[in-house]
Amino acid sequence: MCALRVSNVMSNHIEPIRCGTPLTEVVKTLLENHISGLPVVDADRHLLGFVSEQDCIHSLLVSNYHCEGDPIVDDVMFREPLSISPGTAIVDLAQKLGSGKPKVYPVVEHGKLIGIVTRTAVLAELARIGCGLELSRHTSDDD
């Protein structure tokens, strides 16, 4: 189990959010991919921030109430996101996943985003190796 790395369970099929993206598009991406948050990157995939469902809920509630139009991701993203490397051991990451901690971590290598890893993916992998559970790949991508 110690040999398992983030690179074994990370997802790289979901496109990150770019600065300037309208929040309605961010919400659509979150909902379509069944994910609770996404990294925000520049054109070169450098990690600039992170946007979560919680960020979107609050911002859309306020903008709808005040009829302020569609905010953009830059208005609500967290600008100092935690990230991990693909070589991080799953065991080490699992120990960090607690209450109040991110459910989704951007995976960064050489300064560029290469994927994300979710708490659900870590749980699915730990269940698979520890309990012999057979889960579909799609199950481990949801959060």
C-alpha angles and dihedrals in degrees: 000000000000089000093061112105136192088254088067094061107024123115122226101170096087114085114231121237120262124218112267094034113143112248091236088063090048091053091048091052092048093050096043092051096041091232130137098216145003138206120251115221141177125239090280093051094251109156110250103163149324131250124200137190088253091056090050095047093054095044095046091047091054096041093047093048093050094036090234098151129240114332120212128235091254089066095059111021122115105244100204104052124177113241136181136207124247089243094061111121115247088229091057092048092047090056090055094051104095141127112311092017125115118278091206127043125194111231111222129187124180089353095304132104112250100168147314134261123208133205087240092057091051091048092049092050093047090049091048095052098035102038103020092241115167110217130172116250089243090061092059092052095058122089 
